[in-house]
Amino acid sequence: MNDAPNPETLGGDGITAPLRFPTFRRIWLASLFSNLGILIQGVGAAWAMTQMTSAADKVALVQTALTLPVMLISIPAGAVADMHDRRLVALVALGITLAGAAALTTLAWVDLITPNLLLALCFAVGIGMALMAPAWQSSVSEQVSSEALPAAVALNGISFNIARSVGAAIGGIVVATSGAVTAFALNAVLYLPLMLALFLWKRIAETSCLPPEKLGRAVVSGLRYIKNSPSLRIVLARSMITGVLGGAIIALMPLVARELLNGGAEIYGMILSAFGFGAVIGALNLTKVRKRMSGEAAIRACAISMAAAVAAAALSHQPILTVAALVLAGAVWMITWVLFSISVQLSAPRWVAGRSLAAYQAAGSGGIAIGSWGWGRLTDSVGVDAALLISAALMLISPLLGRWLPMPRIKEGREETEMLDDPKVRLALTGRSGPLVVEIEYRVAQENARAFHKLMLDVQLFRQRNGAYGWSIARDIADPELWTERYHCPTWLDYLRQRNRSTQSERALDQQAVAFHIGPEPVRVRRMLERPFGSVR
């Protein structure tokens, strides 16, 4: 599934280890150019908006237009990524993004661009990126080993932030010397290397004896998985809150340059570069942070540091002080989001990786999009500096969330699933036969009843997130040692999917439940087909 160099040449868990995988290296290098173009377009769009209108909410809405599609379509996009060849999905998504960038270039060139049209075309570009993100990110695990995956996630962040460092400065120079049209055109051209790299990737698709889910069912499966994954829900909630509270500095950066520093496009490019440079520094130090701090401690430290940096940027009227503050802000912002991303990537099994990452992208980008709109509206009322100080105050108290939503422990490798043989049946079934009822009988010593019941609550979660519904556990009142686990699956095909989705840790839970069983007979499993009246053949 991935290019497999000699493990002895990987250089341990260093940040550069994933670059030894040829496919990842090609796509990563091409992504530098793509991210460079995105940043150049972002500078052009934000600055073009400041030239067309002085309304702060319109300026902030540029960021919303680029990120809101991730919130709106990311779950279906993740389902598409899990259902189809992720390479082809990414290529189609890049085609949509290229079309939006070309339209923006053309309309700006003929001077037909307006604030609302600029937002609409930024939204179109965002749709392409929203479709691509789950396919691209979930395919990283197919390009590198599981040991190199955390470093690969960090490198993808570095790619974007190297582009942010250089691209913002280039974007500022391009906009200042040639105008926003050139920035838009350059972005369109810089998508081409990534399209070529993806086209050259000879992806080996995983074979499955089961047909892919339909889109609607795949979306429901993804949402059900998230609902029954407490650790994933915590990461999604923390990422959305972080996006809302911390997104002020990103959304209001053009106004920081114009109103607090009295600068133009060059100053805007400089402070954006400082933020990106800081993010690269943060990513390069990620391994040290993970070794010295738990996930929760690192997120708390980053939130407090971010609060200090944003407050400093709000109070500063000197470019050098603002640049220093934004280097710190970029570093801790990057560490925060990479920790969130690693937690999601290593906790979600491959069959739902695209949908899990899509939900994470929706939560984070949705938080930034909502926050950008809110901070823009607040800025119109209280000013840029006051809005940033409020954001800093909220970031300062955000670590208190850890008391109720503590970050889950980050695993060191992704858990895999394995295909099981189909159970033997004597009734003629089709994939659509159902609903199916599964009953599992355990005989448990009465002194172990409480421990068994507690374990079964964990079993309930993994049964449900893998596709079961109507789960229950019952104890026989005439024979207290007899327990019956019962759950449903919509169809026979859904049951086969459900039993083959269990990870190693989930199967270990199943084995722990079986270990409670006593008596000479093994655990008894019944699989029964529910039929409406009159349908018996």
C-alpha positions, 0 to 999 in steps of 0.5 A: 500500500505504501512505498516501503524503504528499508526500515533501517534507513528511516532515521528513527522517528525524525521529522524527515523520515516520511520523505524517504517514501518516494510517493509521499515525497513527490506529493509533499513537494508538489503540495508546497507549490499548491499551498504557495498558490493558495496563500498568494490567492488569499493575500490577493483576495483579502487585500482586494476586498480591503480596496473595494470596501472598508467594512471589517465584516466583508474583509473577515468574510474572505476567510469564512468563504474559503473555510465554510465549505469544509464545514458544509460538505466535509462529511459527504466528502469524507464518505466519498474518499472512503468509498472511492479511489482517494487518488481520483477523488483528489484529482477531481477536487483539484479540477474544481479548485482550478476551475474556480481559480481560473474564473476568479482570474478571468473576472478580475482581469476584465474588471468585473469583480465585486465584493460579493462575487469575490466571496462567491468565487472564494467559496467555489475554490473552498469547495474544491479544497473541502472535497480534496482534504479528506482524500488527501489526508486519509491517503497519507497512511497509504504512502508511509508506514504507521511509525512515520505517520505522525511525522507525515502529518506534521510535514503536511502542516510544515508544507502549508506553513513554509508556503505561508511564510514565503507565499505571504511575502510573495503575495504581498509583493505580487499584489503591490507590484502587479495587482490581485489579478496576477496573484489569482493567475499564479494560484491557478498555475501552481495547482498543476504540479500537485495534479501531476504528482497525484496522476503519477501515483500508482495507488494499490487499492485495498481489495474487499469482498464486500461492495462499497456503501452507498453515499447516504449510508456511508454518511450515516455510518460515519456520523454513527462512528463519531457519535459512539467514539467519545475520544473523537468527539472530544477532539472535535469539540476542542478543535471547534472551540479553538477555531472560534476563539483563536481564529480572530488573529487570522481573520483580522490580520489584514486589519492589523496591518492596515489599522494597527500598523498603518501599513499596506500589502507589504506589511500584511505579507510580512506579518502573515509570513511571520505567522507562517514562519512560527508555524514551521518552528512549531512543527519542527519542535513537535516531536520534542513537545510530544516527548515532554508533555501529554496531549492535554498539557501541550494543548493547555500550554499552547492556548496560554501562549496563544493568548499572550501572543494575540494580546501583544499583537493587539497592543503593538503598533510597531511592526517588529513587535507584532512580527515577534508576537505572530511568530509565537502565535504561529508556533503554538497554533501549528502545534495545537492543530497537528496534535488534534490531527494526529489524534484523529488519524491514529484513532480512526481505522482505515475504513472510516478514516476519510469521514473522521478526518472530514469531521475534524476538518469541519469542526476546525474550519467551521469554528474558524469560519464562524469565529471569523464572521463573529470577530469581524462583526465585533470589530465593526463595533469595538475596533481591531485591538479590542476584538483581539484582546477579547479573543486573547482573554477567551484563549487564556481561560480555554484550558479549563475545558480540559476539566470536562473534555480532557484530550485522549491519549495519542496512540503511536500507531493506527489500528488495523482491521482484518477480514473474517470468514463469513459465518455459515448459514443454511438459509438463502440470504442476499445482501439486502436480507434483513433486519438481522438480529444477533444474540450472544449468550454468556454465563457469568459468575454472580461475583463478576456481574458488576465488572462484566456489565461495565465491560459490556458498556464498552462493547456496546460503543464499538458494536454501535460505531461499527454498524449495530443498532438497538443494542441491549444487555439483559440478565435472566431473572430465573438464572442470574448467571445467564446474560444475553447481548442483543443487537440489530443490523439493517441487512445481512450485508451491513452485518458482514461489514459490522463484524469486519470493522472491528480493530485489534483493541475492539476484538480484545474487548470482545475476548475480555467479555468471552473470558468472563464466560464459565461453564462447559459450553462455549459462548452461544451466538444466534443470528436471526432474520426478522421478516415482516408477516407474509414474507416467509418463503 
